[in-house]
Amino acid sequence: MQPDPWADWQAFSALFTSAAPRATGAAPGPSPFAPFADLTERFNAAARAYFDGAANASAPAAAAAAARSFGDALRELFANIQLPWNLSGGADGSNAPPRFAMHSPALGASRELQLRAQRIAQAWRHIEEAQRRLQRIGADAVREAAASFTTRLAASPASAPSAEVLQKLYGTWIDCAEDAYSRAAHSEPFCSALAEYVNASSEWRKELQASVEHSAKLLDLPTRSEINTLTQRLVAVEHELRARHEVIRPKAATATGKRRRTQRKKPKT
Amino acid sequence: MTPGSSFGALAALAAATPGAAGCSEREVVWQSGKVKLFRYRPIARPAASAPLLIVYALVNRPYMMDLQEDRSLIRGLLNQGLDVYLIDWGYPDGADRFTTLADYIDDQLAGCVEWILRAHHLDDLNMLGVCQGGVLSLCFSALHPQRIKNLITMVTPVDFHSPADLLSKWARKIDVAALVGDGNVSGDVLNQLFLSLMPFRLTQQKYVDLLAGNPDRAAAENFMRVEQWIFDSPDQAGAAFREFVTWFYQENRLAQNRLEISGRNVDLRALRVPILNLIGKRDHLVPPAASLALRELVGSTDYTALEFDLGHIGMYISARAQHEVPASIAKWLAAR
């Protein structure tokens, strides 16, 4: 019987999702490798379509179209790669705090509370804006990677499918993706958007902390600020003790000092 | 590649137990708060050299230096007959949020150095600073040059504004004081940041390659140990983190001779001891240019830079590093 590398690769991919729990006797459940299994299966499907398209293509243009389709599929596949600014969601506004009274003047007894709520909402809007910019830049990078991958593939079409060929194709795709991502990540727009995302997140957290502290005080609960004050006093006492110790220690060291300096050799050149 | 062998690979991975952190015998010889100073048990004929203190980074756990028997920089150094000490900074918690770089350098690192010098009745020792620990070592050595016999820096950034330094570019416009507030910085957040430097390789390819590579049990366990180390990231003491990012990444004070610790200028020109600078040519966290800048900044006339065709982590745990790095260090020390 002739070896069938394609079947081997598919069987291997299938194992990603199903084999691990059974192999160890662990309780059934989703494999930790499931995301990579899914990725591999979808990569395989795209590669299979490419090989089918290229095999049936009678003209160079058709082969190029098959390569372009492969690149487009990879672009879709990697569009939502796990990045910190993609994790927290909210780009659709679903996690945003209520935007009540955003533009109402803050008056009366609840003035401070309203202002804080407005600042929280404003910070959240800034987070969303920065997230959208980062995701746009990321999507552009993946599109650029797909174009680069297509160009490479068209320049030297892959041979018949085998596990090794597929893995090499996958490696080529990762190279293209990292190159494009690196260019984007070094760019000024990306660095600015990332800084705005982080800074807005810091602002949002600070206002939220202040809000929680306000509630804690109403219930006479200890707050982080109070604990910080105590910690800082303790740190100051420690520094004071250390400073006094430093005054004493050199004298003691001089009194008992019998240290020897290590011999230094002349380095060989 | 056959389905059967892959099945075995998955089983090996799932069964792999990373095991306890570190593999070489050691004992705690000094402790201050969460900081522990370890001394490793000799396993070879002692070399005629002063003790070697390894100063690891604050942002990861130091057991990467002693991951497993065949992937251990420390074991390699012990095999060369060196007397090895290691600082473990511990896991900072909320009570450590006001710990500053001065506390780390002038109190905790200085405390470790003092203990070793007293124990050995010496005036100076050899220091090996790794990554961020190399920066701490440079600061300490510049402030206390009489305590250092030879200084070795490994994958250590010095010029934080080199063109390939992505972390630095990302950090420039971030309001670090607002980010830190009065708290600590989560190790998980830093992990996400590090993964974001090369997301396609670090969150996708390495897992696919692992499974496609059909690892045996030993390879699977090695992978899982590294995986454990990568995600075992301590929270960072807020004050020290704020200082480090602001002074080094944003303002590049060390390279510009504008850094002060405890009110004293950290002048690298004061460093006249022999210096060995170990660099990973494929380091994506600390670009070679960031490390190579050291030569122009120090006062030492005995400066050696060794470049290895390795990445950041590969400098500690790759098979190639095991053969090359400890032997290079021992040979360099033996000549001084």
Interface residues (C-beta under 8 A of the other chain):
Chain A: P5 D8 W9 A11 F12 L15 F16 A19 A20 P21 A23 T24 A26 F33 F36 L39 T40 F78 I81 Q82 L83 P84 L87 A163 Q167 Y170 G171 I174 A177 E178 Y181 S182 A185 H186 C191 S192 L194 A195 V198 N199 S202 E203 R205 K206 Q209 R224 S225 I227 N228 T231 Q232 V235 R242 K258 R259 R260 R261 T262 R264 K265 P267 K268
Chain B: M1 T2 P3 S6 F7 G8 L10 A11 L13 A14 A15 A50 G94 A95 R97 F98 T99 D107 L117 H121 L122 D123 D124 L125 K149 L166 K169 W170 R172 K173 I174 D175 A178 L179 G181 D182 G183 V189 Q192 L193 L195 S196 L197 M198 P199 F200 R201 T203 Q204 Q205 Y207 V208 D209 L211 A212 P274 D302 A335 R336
